[in-house]
Amino acid sequence: MPGKRAQRASKATTRGRHSKRSVASARKGFRRPSRKASAGPKSALNLPQSTLYGSQYESLNDIVLSRIINGGKTGATPDAFLFGNMLSSLTSGMRRFSFRQGMQLGRSLYRLHESGKGYEMPEEALADLVDFFGSIGYKQVTYTTYPDKTSISVHNLHADDVGARTHSFEAGLISGFVSAARQTPVYFKEGLCSNNGSEFCSFVESDHEDDDHPGIAGSGDAIERYAGSISETIITGAQKTPTMSSEYCSLLSMVLSEKEYAGNMAKIAAYIGSNVGSKLFSYYGKNSTGRLYESAARAIRMLNLGNATVKSAKPFDMVIRFDGLDSRKEFVDLSLAFVGGLLSKRRGSTFATTERNVNGSYIVEITEQGLPLKANASTTATRQRA
């Protein structure tokens, strides 16, 4: 028996809460106007600038982390988490980037905790790391310490077997947190994954960064299996309860919108949307247009890609609202890439968008062209920003 073993279960259940078509053709017929770059954290969070950065907070991430630590808000589904994890694990390069972004976040998380407590031993901080995973919605989180290593297990009870390890971001977060606690570089890699046939995810201390994984692109039909899972959930009406942290989901999406990868992320999002759209159109057919578009809206909401509402099925008119961090240009672009792929299966139709700011929210209205629209200024002013 190698040394004294310590385990601590997360109180996540009891702690309170405050609440083969080419990608290039996926968006054919889907037009949208240009849009200026996002205005930054002040507008995204809808807070006065003076309240954003105090002595404790050094970045926007610090603000979001603090919200999660203090309860935050639920509203994201496990499917939304998996969407972000899938895209951030596509290639070995993206996995490394995601890992390093997570590592920075983990260091910030440790600093926020340490500034209010002061740990005598690095191992003391692991309890707060476990509680953080509980705060974002994971259940039955445990850690095990040995003299020479530490391991952390996260039980994701809403797993989808897509045939790949997907949690490079979380591996980085754990690595950054423990590195800050020990004041020396420490690396964790995901050995077992709930999205790769395991009952739980296991992060094991390693001598080096997990840079030998080829990414999901080398894992066969992982994306197709994922799209099939989304479609089946929508068609059967078996949507999972949105019990996960919306703020953490936004942090994960910020990795996907980095300039170096944003274009490819949008293409893959469109490809996933095209796969989902193909399955939905095949199931509902031409005689259930209303149910078809309502299902498309549910898919958008389920993946936390905006609050989508269908105003009309004939002609098609959908409104998507983006709030808070999700109103960033980069995230809206990613979302609309998915929507473009989703609607690309609507043969013979073209769509256009109107985009505007309304009371702190960013509103995108998508209308079907070539058909008479209702007498509504917001729907007839397509191709323009209000």
N, C-alpha and C positions, 0 to 999 in steps of 0.2 A: 504494500500500500504506500504510494509515493507521497509521503508528507501529510500534513493536516489538510483536511478538505473542508471548504466552507461553501455553503450554498444559501442562496436567498431567493425566495420566490417573489415575483412582482405582485404588488397589490393592485394591479390594473383593473381587476374585476370589482374592487370595492372602493377605490379612491374616487372622490367626487369629480364631476365635470360641470363646467359652467355652460355649460350647454352641449391564270398566268397572264394578265394584262400588265403592260409595262407601267412602271410608276410614273413615267413622264406623261402618259395619257390619262392619268387618273383624274385630273381636274379639268379635262376638256369641257368647255362650255361654262366654266365657273369663273366669273370675272369679279374682281374687286378693285376699288381705287387704291391709289398709294396712300400711305399713312405715315405720319411723322414718327420719329423715334419716341419711345416712352419717356415721360417727363421725370422719372426717377422715383425714389422712395417716398418723397413727400406726397405726391399725388397718388401713388399706388396705395399708401396706407391711409390717405385722407386725414393726416395729422399735421398740426403746425410744425414747422421745421425745428423750432426751439425745443420741442418735446422729444425729438428723435434721439439725439445723442447727448447723453449725460456722461458723468465720469465712469459709469459702469458699462455703458454701451459704446462700442467702437464701430459698429456697422449695422446695416439693416438686418443682417442675419441675427445679430444679438437681440434686436427687438422681437423678432419672430420667435426665436428660441425662448426668450423670457415669457412670451405669451403661452407657449406650449407648456413650459414648466409650471406656470400658474393656472393651468386648467385648459386654456384655449377653447376652441370650439370644434365640435365634431361636425361632420357633413360630407366627408369623403368616404367612398366605398373601397373595399379591398381591391376591386378591379381597377380603380384609379391609381392606387399604389403600384399595382402590377404593370400598368401602362407605362408609368415613369421608369420603373425598374427594367422593363423590357427594352425600352429605347436606349437607356443608359448602359446597357450591357451588350449592344449589338456587335461591336468589334473589339479587338484587343485594345486599340487606341482609345475608344470611348470608355471602356472599362477602366483603363488607367486614369483617364481624366476624371471620371466619376468618382473613383476611389480617392483621388487627391483632393477633389472638392469636398467630399465627405470628411476627409482628414482635417481640413481647415475648420469645418463646422464642428467637429469633435473637440478640437482645441478650444474653440470659443465656448462650447458648452461647459467644458471643465472650468474655464476661467470664471464663468458666471456663477457656477456652484461654489468654487473655491473662495471667491471674493466675499461670500456671505457666511462661510463656515470655517474654513481653514482646516485642512486635514493633517493629522499627525502622521498617518501612514497612507501611501498611495492606494492600498487595497480598500481603504475606507470609502473612497470615491466611487467604487464599483456599485455600491448600493444606489447611488443617485443616477448612475447610468442605466441601471435596471429600471428604476422608476421612470426615467425619461422614455424608455421604450414602452412602458405601460401607458404613459401619457399620450403617446401617439396612436395607441389602440391595439398594441400587441398583447397577447395573453401568455401567462405562464412563462415568464422570462426568468432564467436562472443563470448564475455564474458559478464557476468552480475554479478555485485557485490552488496551485501546487507550488512548490519551491521554485520550479524552473519555468512555469508557464501558467497561462490563464485561458479558460474557454468560456464562451457565452452561448447559450441556447435560447432561441426565440421560437415559440410555438405559434405559428400562423394558422389559425383554425379555418381560414378561408382560402386554402391553397388551390391553385390550378396547376396541374401537371403539364407544363409546356415543354418539358424535356431539356431544361437548361438551368444553370445557376444564375440567378438574376440580381443578387444583392451586393453588388460591388460598392455602391454608395454607403450602405450600412457598414460594410467591412471597413471602409475608410473612416467613417464616423467613430467606430469603436477604436480603431487604431489611433486616431488623433486624440481622443479622450484619454486613453491609457498612456500615450506618449507624453501628454502634458502632465499627467499625474506622476509619472516616473522621471520626468525631465530627461528623457532619452528616447530616440526613435524606436517605436514598437509597431510591428505589423501583424494584422490579423487577416486570415483568408477564410472564405466561406467553404467549408468542407462538405457539408450536407445542405440541401436546399429543399424547402417545401414545394417549390415549383419544379423540382426535378425528381419526384418520386419519394422524397423523404417525408416523414411525419412532422419534422421540425427543421429549422435552420440552425446550423452549428458553425460558430466562428471560432477558429483555433489560432492561437498565437503562432507566428511563423518567423523564420529568420530573414525573410525578404518579402517585398511587396508581391501580391498575387498578379504577376504580369505575364504568366504563361498560358492563360486561358484565351482561346481563339475568339471568344464572343459568340453570341447567339447566331450570327450569320453562318457560323460553322457547325451549328447544332441541328442541321436538317430542317424540319418543318415547324420549328418552334413558333414562328409568327403566324403561320396558317392555323396551327392548333389553338393559338391564343385568340385569333379572330373567330374561330369556330366556337370557342367557349363563350365569347361575348354574345354572339348571335343566339346561341342556345339559351343563354340566360335571359335575353330580351324576349325571345319568342315564347318561352315557357312562363315568363312572368316571375321568375325566381330571383329577382334582384336582391342582392345582399344589403343588409341594413347599413346605412352610412355611419358607422361608428368610429371611423378613423379621423385623425387630425387633419383638418383642412389646411392649417398653416404648414404642417410638415409636407403635405402634398405639394404646396406651392414652392417650398424650398427645393424639393426634388425636381420640380418642373424647371426651376431656374438653371439647373445643370444642362437641361436639354436646349436651352435658348442661348447658350454661349455662341458667339459669332463663328467660331471655328467649326462647329457642328450643326448649327441651326438649319442650314439648307438641307443637309442629309436627313436630319430629324424630321423636317417637314415632309420630305419625300416618303419616308417610311410611314409616317402618320397617315399620309394620303393612301399609301398601299394597304395599310391595315383597314382604313375606312372603306376602300374599294372592296376588300374581301368581305367585310361585314355587310356592306350595301348589297353585294351580289347575293349573299345568303338571305338577307331580308326580302329583297325583290323576288327571289325565287320562291320563297315561302308564301308571301302575301299575294303575288301576282298583280295584274292590272286592275282587278275588281275590288281591291281593298285599299285604295289610295290613302284614305284617312288613317286607317290602322297602320299602314306602312310608315307614313310620316311621323305619327305619334311614336312608333317604335324607334325611328331614327333619333327623335328628340330624347327619348329615354336613354339611348346609347350615349349621346353627348353628355347628359347629366350624370350617368353612371360612371363615366370616365373622368368626371370633374373637369370637363372641357368647356364649361359655361352652363348657365341656367337657360336651357332651351325650351321654348314654348311655340307650338304650332298655332298660328292665328287662323290659317285657312289652308285647306287641302286642295281646293280647286277654285282659283289658281293657288299654287303653293306659296305660302307666306310664313316664314319662321323668324322668330326673334330670339337672339341669344344675348344674355346679359353677363357682363364680366365685372366683378367687384374686387376691390382691394388689390393684392399683388397679382391677381389673375387678369387685371386690366392692362398689364404691360403689353406693349406692342408685340414683343417676341412670343409671348404666350398666346395672344390672340391669333397671330400668324400660324402657330402650331395647331391650334384648335381648328381654324378654318381650313387648314390643309387636310385634316381628318374629315371635316364636313364635306369638302370638295370631293374627296374620294368616295365618301358615303353616297353623295348625290350623283356621281358619275354614271351610275347604273340606270338612271332615269333617262332612257333613250329618247332622242328627239327634243330634249328640253335644254335650255340654257338658263343660267341663274346669274343674278347680279346682286350686289350688296349696297346697302346704305349704312354708314357708320357715323355715330354721333355720341357725344357725352351728355348724359342726363343725370343730374343730381349726384355726381360723384361716381356713377357707373358708366361703363363703356358699352354701348348698345350696337349690335350688328343685326340688321334686318336683311334676310335673304328672300328674294322673290323670283318667281318663275317668269321668264320673259316670253313674249310672243302671245300672251293672253291678256285680256282686259283686266286691269287691277281695280281694286276698290277705290273709291274717291277718298283717298287718304294721302295727305301731303308727304307723310313719312315714307310711304311705300312707292309713290310715283317719282320721288327724287332720287332714283337710283344713280349710281356712279358718282355720287356727291357725298361729301361729308357735311352734316348739318353744323 
